[in-house]
Amino acid sequence: MTDILQTGERRRRAQHQDASPAEPSIAIMRDDLYVVLGARETMGFIERVGGVFVALCGPDLARAVEVGQSRSWDRSVGMVRTAYAG
């Protein structure tokens, strides 16, 4: 299963190589989970929990750290971008 996930991740990254940190690409991983992709790597994730978007920063879901919560999709993406930038 890990090989399948890694292959899918490589495919998503290849599809989103034109993304920049200023304008990340978003890919759906499942109904309630989205990955925020930069130009060359994963910036983080956004998980929808009820009416709240949980912003997670990290290279993969197992190591991602929560950096905030918001009812606004745009704010949650901004939280991931800010945390990723350092």
C-alpha positions as CSV (number, residue, x, y, z in Angstrom):
1,M,0.0,0.0,0.0
2,T,2.9,2.4,0.8
3,D,4.2,1.9,-2.8
4,I,0.8,2.8,-4.2
5,L,0.6,6.0,-2.1
6,Q,4.2,7.0,-3.0
7,T,3.5,6.4,-6.7
8,G,0.3,8.5,-6.4
9,E,2.3,11.3,-4.6
10,R,4.9,11.4,-7.3
11,R,2.2,11.6,-9.9
12,R,0.5,14.5,-8.1
13,R,3.8,16.3,-7.8
14,A,4.5,15.8,-11.5
15,Q,1.1,17.2,-12.4
16,H,1.6,20.3,-10.3
17,Q,5.2,21.3,-11.1
18,D,4.1,24.7,-12.2
19,A,2.7,25.6,-8.8
20,S,4.6,28.3,-6.8
21,P,4.6,28.9,-3.1
22,A,2.5,32.0,-3.7
23,E,-0.1,30.0,-5.5
24,P,-0.1,26.3,-4.3
25,S,-2.0,23.6,-6.1
26,I,-4.6,21.6,-4.2
27,A,-5.3,18.0,-4.8
28,I,-8.0,15.9,-3.3
29,M,-6.7,12.8,-1.4
30,R,-10.2,11.7,-0.1
31,D,-13.5,13.4,0.5
32,D,-12.3,15.2,3.6
33,L,-8.6,15.6,3.0
34,Y,-6.7,17.8,0.6
35,V,-2.9,18.1,-0.1
36,V,-1.4,21.5,-0.6
37,L,1.4,21.2,-3.2
38,G,4.2,23.7,-3.8
39,A,6.4,23.8,-7.0
40,R,8.5,20.8,-5.9
41,E,7.2,19.4,-2.7
42,T,4.2,18.9,-0.4
43,M,3.6,22.0,1.8
44,G,0.9,20.4,3.9
45,F,-2.6,19.2,4.2
46,I,-6.1,20.5,4.9
47,E,-8.6,18.2,6.6
48,R,-12.3,19.1,6.8
49,V,-13.8,18.1,10.1
50,G,-17.4,19.1,10.2
51,G,-17.6,22.8,9.4
52,V,-13.9,23.5,10.2
53,F,-10.8,23.2,8.1
54,V,-7.8,22.0,10.0
55,A,-4.5,23.2,8.5
56,L,-1.5,20.8,8.8
57,C,2.0,21.6,7.7
58,G,4.5,18.8,6.8
59,P,5.8,16.7,4.0
60,D,3.5,13.7,4.6
61,L,0.4,13.2,6.6
62,A,2.1,11.0,9.2
63,R,4.5,13.8,10.2
64,A,2.3,16.8,9.5
65,V,1.7,19.2,12.5
66,E,-1.5,21.1,13.0
67,V,-0.9,24.9,12.5
68,G,-4.4,26.2,12.8
69,Q,-8.1,25.8,12.3
70,S,-10.6,28.0,10.4
71,R,-14.1,28.0,9.0
72,S,-12.6,29.7,5.9
73,W,-11.0,27.5,3.2
74,D,-8.7,30.4,2.1
75,R,-7.5,31.1,5.6
76,S,-6.6,27.5,6.2
77,V,-4.6,27.4,2.9
78,G,-2.9,30.6,4.1
79,M,-2.0,29.0,7.4
80,V,-0.3,26.1,5.6
81,R,1.5,28.6,3.3
82,T,2.7,30.7,6.2
83,A,3.9,27.7,8.3
84,Y,5.7,26.2,5.3
85,A,7.5,29.5,4.6
86,G,8.9,29.4,8.1
